[in-house]
Amino acid sequence: MKKFAGIMAVLLAILFLGACGKEEEGHDGDRGEMIDVALEVPEKSDPGEKVELRAVVTQGKEKVKDADEVKFEIWKEGAKDDSSMLDAKNNGDGSYTAETTFAADGVYTVQVHVTARGMHTMPKKNITVGSGETGEAGHHGHEGDEGQVAIHLMKEDPITAGKETALTVHVQKDGAPLEKAKVTLEIAGTGASQKEMVPAAEAAKGAYKASYTFTDKGNYRITIHVEKEEGELHTHQEEEVAVR
């Protein structure tokens, strides 16, 4: 009888562990699901009018209330290099908001950068301010081509000289993570002739990681090169970072 009871105890333990394993496996699967961001921007506005920018972050059916970073980047058509960045307020319900005004007529792009649960996504929408006319021509088509690829550099803040620094590049094409690309960071001190090429390895879908030790304090320029095989894609983006 004791022997029978011992066998039953072992069988129950095996069944219990198996059930726990399935539960844990399902939980990991949910956690690995891509985050989704619904960006809400008015289609039109008037110059000087207060505009709310809103992003709702979800993962599956769950509202993501603990995003690491949410920022809205705004630029006028044809002037991406002069973009401005706004920190979003976490409303505690999966939504993140910020307010802004647009000073002049034109077509503006609003792109939200969301980092949450080890993932990054950056959808964007346009808003027409006033008549939408800028008095400048020849920019729209060029901006549309560049808009197919979005590159975002994540770095430690602050960056300390002499300390190894983690650098992560998130790349998207047509709104989806760009996988299996060749990503290289070209790092140089501002005004310096010597450059170092640092390869970044893909650690997750569309996320490429590298590490680098900045030897001296000062400003550095990082040029991010993104390539795909057989000339499918070759683009780059420059960033400036300050090292303390």
C-alpha positions as CSV (number, residue, x, y, z in Angstrom):
1,M,0.0,0.0,0.0
2,K,2.8,2.4,0.9
3,K,4.5,1.5,-2.4
4,F,1.3,2.3,-4.3
5,A,1.0,5.6,-2.5
6,G,4.6,6.5,-3.3
7,I,4.0,5.8,-7.0
8,M,0.9,7.9,-7.1
9,A,2.7,10.8,-5.4
10,V,5.4,10.6,-8.1
11,L,2.9,10.6,-10.9
12,L,1.0,13.5,-9.4
13,A,4.2,15.5,-9.1
14,I,5.1,14.8,-12.8
15,L,1.6,15.9,-13.9
16,F,1.9,19.1,-11.8
17,L,5.3,20.0,-13.2
18,G,4.1,19.4,-16.7
19,A,1.1,21.7,-16.2
20,C,3.4,24.4,-14.7
21,G,5.6,24.1,-17.7
22,K,2.7,24.6,-20.1
23,E,1.5,27.6,-18.2
24,E,5.0,29.2,-18.2
25,E,5.4,28.4,-21.9
26,G,2.1,30.2,-22.6
27,H,3.2,33.2,-20.5
28,D,6.4,33.5,-22.4
29,G,4.6,33.3,-25.6
30,D,2.3,36.2,-24.6
31,R,5.3,38.3,-23.4
32,G,7.1,37.8,-26.7
33,E,4.2,39.2,-28.8
34,M,5.0,42.4,-30.6
35,I,3.7,45.6,-29.1
36,D,1.2,47.6,-31.2
37,V,0.9,51.4,-31.2
38,A,-2.2,53.3,-32.3
39,L,-1.1,56.9,-33.1
40,E,-3.9,59.4,-32.9
41,V,-3.2,62.8,-34.6
42,P,-5.8,65.2,-36.0
43,E,-5.9,65.3,-39.8
44,K,-6.1,69.1,-39.8
45,S,-5.3,72.0,-37.5
46,D,-4.9,75.8,-37.6
47,P,-1.7,77.7,-36.8
48,G,-1.5,78.4,-33.1
49,E,-4.2,75.9,-32.2
50,K,-3.4,73.5,-29.4
51,V,-3.2,69.9,-30.6
52,E,-3.2,66.7,-28.6
53,L,-1.0,63.9,-29.8
54,R,-2.0,60.5,-28.4
55,A,-0.5,57.0,-28.6
56,V,-2.2,53.9,-27.3
57,V,0.2,51.0,-26.6
58,T,-1.0,47.4,-26.4
59,Q,0.5,43.9,-26.5
60,G,-2.1,41.4,-27.6
61,K,-5.2,42.3,-25.6
62,E,-3.2,43.9,-22.8
63,K,-2.8,47.7,-22.4
64,V,0.9,48.5,-21.9
65,K,1.1,50.9,-18.9
66,D,4.8,50.6,-18.3
67,A,6.5,51.7,-21.5
68,D,10.1,52.6,-21.0
69,E,10.0,55.6,-23.3
70,V,7.4,57.4,-25.4
71,K,8.4,60.5,-27.5
72,F,6.7,62.4,-30.3
73,E,9.0,63.6,-33.1
74,I,7.6,66.4,-35.3
75,W,9.0,68.0,-38.5
76,K,7.7,70.1,-41.3
77,E,7.6,68.6,-44.8
78,G,11.1,68.7,-46.3
79,A,12.8,69.6,-43.0
80,K,13.4,66.3,-41.2
81,D,16.8,67.5,-40.0
82,D,15.1,70.3,-38.0
83,S,12.7,68.0,-36.2
84,S,11.7,68.6,-32.5
85,M,11.1,65.9,-29.9
86,L,8.4,66.0,-27.2
87,D,8.3,63.7,-24.1
88,A,4.9,62.0,-23.6
89,K,2.9,61.9,-20.4
90,N,2.0,58.4,-19.2
91,N,-1.7,58.4,-18.3
92,G,-1.5,55.0,-16.6
93,D,-4.1,53.4,-18.8
94,G,-1.9,52.4,-21.8
95,S,-2.2,55.9,-23.4
96,Y,0.6,58.4,-23.7
97,T,-0.1,62.0,-24.7
98,A,1.6,65.4,-25.4
99,E,0.4,68.8,-26.6
100,T,1.9,71.1,-29.2
101,T,1.0,73.9,-31.5
102,F,2.1,74.5,-35.1
103,A,3.2,78.1,-35.9
104,A,2.8,78.1,-39.7
105,D,0.8,76.6,-42.5
106,G,2.3,73.4,-43.9
107,V,2.2,69.6,-43.8
108,Y,3.8,68.2,-40.7
109,T,4.8,64.6,-39.8
110,V,4.3,63.3,-36.3
111,Q,6.2,60.1,-35.5
112,V,5.9,58.5,-32.1
113,H,8.9,56.5,-30.8
114,V,7.8,53.8,-28.3
115,T,10.2,51.6,-26.4
116,A,8.5,48.9,-24.2
117,R,9.2,45.4,-23.1
118,G,12.4,45.1,-25.0
119,M,10.8,46.3,-28.3
120,H,10.6,49.5,-30.3
121,T,8.2,50.8,-32.8
122,M,7.7,54.2,-34.4
123,P,4.6,54.7,-36.5
124,K,3.8,58.1,-38.0
125,K,1.0,60.3,-39.4
126,N,0.7,63.6,-41.2
127,I,-1.2,66.7,-40.1
128,T,-2.2,69.5,-42.4
129,V,-1.9,72.9,-40.8
130,G,-3.9,75.8,-42.2
131,S,-3.9,75.7,-46.0
132,G,-1.0,73.2,-46.0
133,E,0.9,75.4,-48.4
134,T,4.5,76.1,-47.5
135,G,5.6,78.2,-50.5
136,E,8.4,75.6,-51.2
137,A,8.3,73.0,-53.9
138,G,10.2,69.8,-54.7
139,H,10.3,68.2,-51.3
140,H,7.3,65.9,-51.1
141,G,8.5,63.0,-53.2
142,H,12.0,62.9,-51.6
143,E,10.5,62.9,-48.1
144,G,8.2,60.1,-49.1
145,D,11.1,57.9,-50.2
146,E,13.1,58.5,-47.0
147,G,10.0,57.8,-45.0
148,Q,10.0,54.1,-46.0
149,V,12.9,53.4,-43.5
150,A,12.9,54.7,-39.9
151,I,16.0,54.4,-37.8
152,H,16.2,55.1,-34.0
153,L,19.3,55.0,-31.8
154,M,18.9,54.1,-28.2
155,K,21.8,54.9,-25.9
156,E,22.7,55.3,-22.2
157,D,22.1,58.7,-20.6
158,P,24.5,60.0,-19.7
159,I,27.3,58.4,-21.7
160,T,30.5,58.3,-19.6
161,A,34.0,58.4,-21.0
162,G,36.0,55.3,-20.5
163,K,33.0,53.2,-19.7
164,E,31.6,50.6,-22.1
165,T,28.3,51.9,-23.6
166,A,25.4,49.8,-24.9
167,L,24.0,51.1,-28.2
168,T,20.8,49.8,-29.8
169,V,19.5,50.6,-33.3
170,H,15.9,49.9,-34.1
171,V,15.1,49.8,-37.8
172,Q,11.7,49.7,-39.5
173,K,10.7,49.6,-43.1
174,D,7.1,50.4,-44.2
175,G,6.1,50.2,-40.5
176,A,7.5,46.8,-39.8
177,P,10.8,45.7,-38.1
178,L,13.6,45.3,-40.7
179,E,15.2,41.9,-40.2
180,K,18.5,40.5,-41.4
181,A,20.1,43.8,-42.3
182,K,23.7,44.8,-42.0
183,V,23.9,47.6,-39.5
184,T,27.2,49.4,-38.9
185,L,27.9,52.4,-36.6
186,E,30.5,54.8,-37.9
187,I,31.8,56.7,-34.8
188,A,34.0,59.8,-34.8
189,G,34.7,62.7,-32.6
190,T,33.2,65.9,-34.0
191,G,35.8,67.3,-36.4
192,A,38.0,64.2,-36.1
193,S,39.4,62.6,-39.2
194,Q,39.7,59.1,-37.7
195,K,36.6,57.0,-37.5
196,E,35.8,53.6,-36.1
197,M,33.4,51.2,-37.7
198,V,31.4,49.1,-35.2
199,P,29.2,46.3,-36.4
200,A,25.8,45.8,-34.6
201,A,24.3,42.3,-34.3
202,E,20.6,41.6,-34.6
203,A,19.3,40.7,-31.1
204,A,15.6,40.8,-31.9
205,K,13.4,41.6,-34.8
206,G,14.6,44.9,-36.2
207,A,16.8,45.6,-33.1
208,Y,20.6,45.7,-33.6
209,K,23.0,45.9,-30.6
210,A,26.6,47.0,-30.3
211,S,28.8,48.3,-27.5
212,Y,31.5,50.9,-27.6
213,T,33.9,52.7,-25.2
214,F,34.2,56.4,-25.8
215,T,37.7,57.2,-24.7
216,D,37.4,61.0,-24.3
217,K,34.8,63.5,-23.2
218,G,33.2,65.7,-25.8
219,N,30.8,65.4,-28.8
220,Y,30.8,62.4,-31.1
221,R,29.1,61.8,-34.4
222,I,27.5,58.4,-35.0
223,T,26.6,57.6,-38.6
224,I,24.3,54.6,-38.7
225,H,24.6,52.6,-41.9
226,V,21.8,50.1,-42.8
227,E,22.2,47.7,-45.8
228,K,20.4,44.8,-47.2
229,E,21.8,42.2,-49.6
230,E,22.0,42.8,-53.4
231,G,21.4,46.5,-53.2
232,E,17.9,46.1,-51.8
233,L,18.5,48.9,-49.3
234,H,21.4,51.2,-48.4
235,T,20.7,54.2,-46.2
236,H,22.2,56.0,-43.3
237,Q,21.4,58.4,-40.6
238,E,23.6,60.7,-38.5
239,E,23.3,61.3,-34.7
240,E,25.3,63.4,-32.4
241,V,26.0,62.3,-28.8
242,A,27.6,64.0,-25.9
243,V,30.1,62.1,-23.7
244,R,30.8,63.2,-20.1
